[in-house]
Amino acid sequence: MALLHHPRLPSHPLREATHHHHAISDGTRLVALAGLARKRTPFGVTCRAARVKEAAPTTRAAPLPPASLAKEAHKYFDHALVTVRAGDGGHGAVLAMPPAPSADAAKPRGRFNRGEKKGKKVSYKRNYDGSVALPMGGHGGDVVVYADEGEETLLRFHEKARYCAKRGGNVGAAGATLSSRMHSGFAGETLRIPVPVGTVVKRKKGTVLADLAHPGDEVLVARGGQGGISLIDAPEYRRRKAMALSPNIMRDSTDKVLTHGQPGEEVSLELILRVVADVGLVGLPNAGKSTLLSAITLARPDIADYPFTTLMPNLGRLGGDPALGALQFSSEATLADLPGLIEGAHLGRGLGRNFLRHLRRTRVIVHVVDAAADDPVNDYKIVREVISNCLHHSSVLFDCHFSLLNNIIMFTICHLACISLQELRMYNPQYLERPYVVVLNKIDLPKVHAHDRLPSLALEISSIGCEEAHGENASNDNLNGNISKHQIELETKVEGSEKELGDYPRPQAVVAASVLRHIGIDEMLKEIRAALRKCFDHKLPEP
Ligand SMILES: Nc1nc2c(ncn2[C@@H]2O[C@H](COP(=O)(O)OP(=O)(O)OP(=O)(O)O)[C@@H](O)[C@H]2O)c(=O)[nH]1
């Protein structure tokens, strides 16, 4: 018996069983096998069987996410491609007519024909028009994508990119007899896929299906297949009678196709996340954006003395504004700390321009400038330029599309810019004209105070720009959300005419602060809240 364990020996039925443990997925069968082995070969085989039991869970373990996902999450967290498939409809059935009631059905049953079914009068479920209600295959499960506050990123869609809803249930087995006890197949359960709030759902290289900007917003992305109908199969001599019951009479075998459930829709979707926040923090790397966020909210982003510490937007919640009074005190604001922008970010330098899309839903922008840098005014201009250049970049695309220069050119530009017309339609080109606050940070450092630098810096920055531009009309147009083609063309022309930084409004306020040492925080908060209130007063759309 002991020889059984030798690995080089020819196979034995029991060893065969243990060798093939990878193919066995049913746990109960594994336990039974181990028990059998223990009985027949008390030593070695028990040991092997035990190994089988240990090995089983590893075969069922979830696959690990690709290493690149964990390392470079910032490249993937806000964009994903998924394929969803709705469930197929369940099948109907071909039903036989119940036997005709016999002449002696009315007679009282004797001892010998008590259990006889033949001749029994059958009742049917009826439709409103009196026809017999034939059971149908169940509807396939739909696929719905909805905004869930519990979700933060789209990373999980890179681990699993295909989702299928359940199919509808079938009507009882074919060949069954028509009766009132037959039920339609069960409808397949709707598959609900949660995504972060602020996700735009669009068909892959196609139309935008929905912008899930609020918690609970949802969109039906794939409709389940309709269930198949049922048919009555009656012999020739009973066909007229069957016709009186229902028009669904099977004429020949090709009719059986009608009983098949319809396939569920399958669609490829592109999910694009745009962070939803009232205030967006922008600035060069190391300016102190994350420190600012952690100083005024409970958010605890990574902070370090090297550029691009922030790779993905961090969100924080700003408490209520006491100035709003008791009733509105609870109105909070969300702050988004965005990754640092550098010169040429709109052309893909640094972390690229993709992060700029997270600015689109902000009401107020806070520019964080390192006041101890060599040339803070230039740093400020660089960030403004990046944002405005991004706008011009987008305008080129609009021009190309509407003048219909050439489909191929447009397609190429779309690819280069990684942006589609639908995205641009939802893009608010006026966000550079929204209220913004400049925070001159790190004023605790001695360099800032040398040569009376701070007042001149504040003066210079606050003088860049023109008087306020956002009028009632512009904000109302945005509020309606119906940007006509004509309006887009007009906006495109204005944006396309290479607006200078001086053509955009001046900052709402320039505040000196040290977010690390908690200097000037109150004044900064006051200005941010004033800017937010201004958005409410101007009825600017919600982010
Ligand atoms: N002295 C001083 N240092 C500050 C202040 N604010 C931030 N810092 C330091 O500046 C460095 C960068 O700060 P972060 O908050 O990570 O800067 P960031 O703008 O988020 O940087 P990125 O994530 O690269 O975009 C850290 O070492 C901070 O401690 C400040 O007010 N005074």
PDBQT file of the ligand as one rigid body, heavy atoms in Angstrom, charges set to zero:
ROOT
HETATM    1  N1  LIG A 601       6.917  76.713   4.603  1.00  0.00    +0.000 N 
HETATM    2  C1  LIG A 601       5.781  76.304   4.071  1.00  0.00    +0.000 A 
HETATM    3  N2  LIG A 601       5.746  75.146   3.390  1.00  0.00    +0.000 NA
HETATM    4  C2  LIG A 601       4.590  74.742   2.851  1.00  0.00    +0.000 A 
HETATM    5  C3  LIG A 601       3.405  75.510   2.974  1.00  0.00    +0.000 A 
HETATM    6  N3  LIG A 601       2.417  74.841   2.316  1.00  0.00    +0.000 NA
HETATM    7  C4  LIG A 601       2.952  73.719   1.825  1.00  0.00    +0.000 A 
HETATM    8  N4  LIG A 601       4.253  73.654   2.135  1.00  0.00    +0.000 N 
HETATM    9  C5  LIG A 601       5.206  72.564   1.786  1.00  0.00    +0.000 C 
HETATM   10  O1  LIG A 601       5.307  72.490   0.378  1.00  0.00    +0.000 OA
HETATM   11  C6  LIG A 601       5.526  71.127   0.003  1.00  0.00    +0.000 C 
HETATM   12  C7  LIG A 601       4.527  70.748  -1.070  1.00  0.00    +0.000 C 
HETATM   13  O2  LIG A 601       3.239  70.777  -0.518  1.00  0.00    +0.000 OA
HETATM   14  P1  LIG A 601       2.013  70.010  -1.177  1.00  0.00    +0.000 P 
HETATM   15  O3  LIG A 601       0.802  70.386  -0.404  1.00  0.00    +0.000 OA
HETATM   16  O4  LIG A 601       2.324  68.557  -1.341  1.00  0.00    +0.000 OA
HETATM   17  O5  LIG A 601       2.006  70.690  -2.591  1.00  0.00    +0.000 OA
HETATM   18  P2  LIG A 601       1.071  70.352  -3.855  1.00  0.00    +0.000 P 
HETATM   19  O6  LIG A 601       0.787  71.630  -4.547  1.00  0.00    +0.000 OA
HETATM   20  O7  LIG A 601      -0.090  69.566  -3.428  1.00  0.00    +0.000 OA
HETATM   21  O8  LIG A 601       2.063  69.490  -4.735  1.00  0.00    +0.000 OA
HETATM   22  P3  LIG A 601       1.705  68.412  -5.865  1.00  0.00    +0.000 P 
HETATM   23  O9  LIG A 601       1.005  67.288  -5.164  1.00  0.00    +0.000 OA
HETATM   24  O10 LIG A 601       3.017  68.019  -6.399  1.00  0.00    +0.000 OA
HETATM   25  O11 LIG A 601       0.862  69.079  -6.886  1.00  0.00    +0.000 OA
HETATM   26  C8  LIG A 601       5.389  70.303   1.257  1.00  0.00    +0.000 C 
HETATM   27  O12 LIG A 601       6.682  69.985   1.732  1.00  0.00    +0.000 OA
HETATM   28  C9  LIG A 601       4.683  71.228   2.229  1.00  0.00    +0.000 C 
HETATM   29  O13 LIG A 601       5.025  70.958   3.573  1.00  0.00    +0.000 OA
HETATM   30  C10 LIG A 601       3.475  76.738   3.710  1.00  0.00    +0.000 A 
HETATM   31  O14 LIG A 601       2.496  77.459   3.877  1.00  0.00    +0.000 OA
HETATM   32  N5  LIG A 601       4.685  77.072   4.229  1.00  0.00    +0.000 N 
ENDROOT
TORSDOF 0
